[in-house]
Amino acid sequence: MKLAMRMNAFSASIFAELSAYKQQKRSEHDDLIDLSIGSPDLPPPPFVMEALSRYANDPQAYGYTLKGTNEFHEAVAYYYQTSHGVTLHPETEIMYVIGSQDGLVHLPMAFADPGDIILVPDPGYPAYASGITMAEAVPYFMPLRKENDFLPNLREIPHEIAEKAVMMFINFPGNPVPALATEAFFREVVEFAKRYNIIVVSDFAYSELYYDGQKPISFLSVPGAKEVGIEINSLSKSFNMAGCRIGYICGNEEIIRVFGNFKSNLDYGIFLPIQKAAVMALTKGASFCEQSRAVYQARRDCFIDGLASIGWHVDRPKAGMFVWAEIPKGWTSLDFVYALIDRAGVVVTPGHAFGPSGEGYVRIALVQEEDKLLRAVEKLKQSGIFSLKEGEEA
């Protein structure tokens, strides 16, 4: 069997390796606690499930939708106006995607030629790299460093790189780094994009998961943002609808138009009952999101405090569903992850899986109830790893 050359870039990832190792170790740990996967463990709002069920019983609902319904587009516009003060034209500035990953992977194929440069956060969500590879473009990593509040330093990007760049991905609140952007940073992004004619893609998937009242800023709320880019969001994390695979991109009218033409060759729309359920979430879900934030914040606090009690002091995330935890000195991220599995039966994700700058960190997902998170802390304590002196091996 002959494989396309592009498949060389899709060899088994650390995620597949980690999954196989988890399965191997389940026989050794009766209560293996998996905090590696960023999939919500909570259900959607009851009114969303009711709408999905009701419309799924309609025999007329099973044809192609071909595109986002007017009702869905209007719901996105309503949500952006009420949540972020951003006005969007439902017909020209919004379009559906089959979950945000659909858009993230396919956008480079519509706007980048082989050899073009795409600016990506490092560490960053792996779907960015997948889309760049499919487009045969070239990634340029923008390091996210603790000393810069995990914001990329655009002034470090060489002029010759910026001249060749056609697109930039930004992600705040982020995965794996749950940092928040400032308005000043977004204004800098707009100015940079205008100067070099770069399309900005703001991945806003964790917009509703924020803590201590520090609401994230929508990129589109910043003056000039619509002139240079789009924002992409989904209902997966905000409304626990990950399996429904529905999201949207919004912003620049010309980008939306071109990507709509591209998408018309890829799929036939999203199942109508899912769009109906999404309308309910976007128009009626504000109080549900507030309740979800309270649940995740309680999880964050009990877990971070628990880690501190055993000597692992990590930063308290301001948003998102992840803890980006700096690991003790003397370990690589991968060795540390395997040690946690072997000695504690706790699974997290090594930071280097998200890019070179992720080395020295692990990503921990807050996707278990508080008692399970505290059980994980206890298992980490019993492992003896955090009583080792610097440089010792577990």
C-alpha positions, 0 to 999 in steps of 0.5 A: 500500500502506498501512503501519501507523503503527508502521512509521514507527519501523522505518525503515532503521537504521544497521545496514542502512546499514552493511551496504550500505556494507560490500558496496560496499567489498568490491571495494576491500578484498580482506581486509575484516575485519568486527568489527561483528556479534556472532555467534559464529564458533566451533562448539557443543560436539560433544556438542550437535551430536551430540544435534541430529543424533541426534534430528533423525533421529527421525521422531517429532520433527517435531510441535509441541512447544507449550512447553518440555519438562519435561527442558528446564525441569529442565536450566535449573533444574540450570544455575541451581543449579550455576552461580549458586546459584539455586533455580528451580521447573521447572514454574512459574518457567521458560519457553522463548523462541525466542532471548532476542530473542523475549522481549525484544521481546515482554515489553513487549507483555504488560505495557505499555500505550500511553504507559507508560514503560519504563526502558532502558539507554543505550547498550543492545541495540536489541531493547529499543527494538523491543519498546517501539515495538511496545507503543506504550510510551515509553522513558526512557533511563538513561545508562551513563557511564564515571565510574559504571562504566557502571551507571545511576544510579537516583537520577537518575530523576525521581520522576514518571518512576518513577511511570509506569514499568512495566518496567526493562531491565538488561543485565550483562554488556552489549551494547554495553557489557561492564560488570559489575554489583555486588551492591550495584547489584542490591540497589538495583534490587530496592528501586527496583522494589519502591518503584515497582512496576516489573517488572525484566528482567535480560538475562543473555545473556553470563553465561558470557563473563567474564575474569580469574575475575570471574564475573558475578552473576545478578540472581536471586541477590540477595534479593528479585529474584524478587519483582520480576522475571525473568532472560532468557538464551539459548544463543546466546553461551554455547554458540555455538548462535545459529542454534538460537534457543533460550533461556529466561526464569526468575524471578517465577512470575506474570510467567512465567504471564502471559507464557506465556499471551501466548506461547501465541498467538504460536508452537507451541514449539521443535523438539524436537531443539533442546531435546534439544541444549540440555539437553546444553549446560546439563547437560554444558557447563561445561568447554566454557564454560571453554574458550570463555572462554580463547579470548575472553580470549586474543583480548581481550588480543592485540587490546587490546595491539595497539591500545595499540601503535598509540596507541589505548588502550581499556579492557580488557573484563571480560566479554562478546564486545565491546570498547567503545572510546572513539574519538579526539577530533575524530571523530563515531562514524559518521565514524570508522567510515566512515574505518576502512572506507575507509582500513583495511578494518576494520568496527566499529559506531558507538556512537550506533547503541545510543543517544544516550550511545553517541556517542564510542564504537564497538563491536568484536566479538571474533569473529575468530581472533587472527591476524585481529584482529592483522591488523586492528590492522596495517591500522589502523596502516597507515591513518594515522588514529592518527598524525593530530593531534587535529582533523585529518581522515583 
